[in-house]
Amino acid sequence: MHMRTLGQGLQVSAVGLGCMGMSQSYGPNPGDRAEMIGVLRSALDHGVTFFDTAEVYGPYVNEELVGEALEPLRDEVVIATKFGWRIEDGRSIGLDSRPEQIRRVAEESLRRLRTDVLDLFYQHRVDPEVPIEDVAGTVSELIAEGKVRHFGLSEASASTIRRAHAVQPVTALQSEYSLWTRDPEADILPVLGELGIGFVPFSPLGKGFLTGTVDQNTSFADGDIRGTIPRFSEENRAANQALVRQVADLATAKDAAPGQIALAWLLARAPWIAPIPGTRRTTRIAENAASSAVALSADEVADLDRLADRVGVAGDRYNPQQMSFVDR
């Protein structure tokens, strides 16, 4: 696994690990806590050094899991976490990026992650009630105090990124980006390139769809977020098979897995992109990590660039409520 440099000189593995699914969003976890700790630690065997979590995952329990797993390996890894939600009675009830809230979350995340510094601290969603300059200024203070190393944003608009960056340089933006979610290309990627900000795509495998393991006959377990997403309705899953079939055909020709093609395409977009696919299985970590060695020709990349327009993508990536939180 080669390394990549995000903004402000932050070096991470080219492919990271999104840890959310070990605690929520994809139905009952097939492994117990000890197994998940083993999976997290095994990631380093495959060159993965970049781990992504958040206060709201669980809530809280994902940070606790990541903290316990990575404590013995702390000097070898980069840990990213996030603030920005108001959590009451074990669930998120809205946004909250007030300066005092950011500071409270930072202290609690440090404790749960068993560390004395947060490598990358993202605002999880932009809070329209709090000026982004106040958010950036608060994180800047935490950086000066040695509690945070780098500042990040998630699903922010181009104008918000510029305003935040003017106060405290932004190291990375995290947003959904994949072969079937191309929203960042028009406005976001040019701004990141201009300002020297890294990009960390989440759901780079389309919440599993681009691996070829989900089709119109798939049944989602209780608690699986895909059951609430329009793109994963039975009708839209059937329609979107055309896209994944073409990815699978290229994978066969390259002696690779479909998910590796999807990740290799992302890695080919820019040298400052580091996707964070999620999984609960070491075998998938190994497969995803190996995508950094899958070489795509310029013609193959160009063909994949046009794929979504050529075959179409059916359904929105979020429901209306979730979409209201993005691109602010």
PyMOL commands that set and color helices and strands:
alter all, ss='L'
color gray80, all
select helices_A, chain A and resi 7-9+20-22+33-46+61-76+99-112+132-144+158-167+183-185+188-195+209-211+225-228+230-232+234-239+241-253+258-269+282-293+298-305+307-311+320-323
alter helices_A, ss='H'
color red, helices_A
select strands_A, chain A and resi 3-5+11-13+17-18+50-52+78-83+85-88+91-95+118-123+148-154+170-176+198-202
alter strands_A, ss='S'
color yellow, strands_A
deselect
rebuild
show_as cartoon
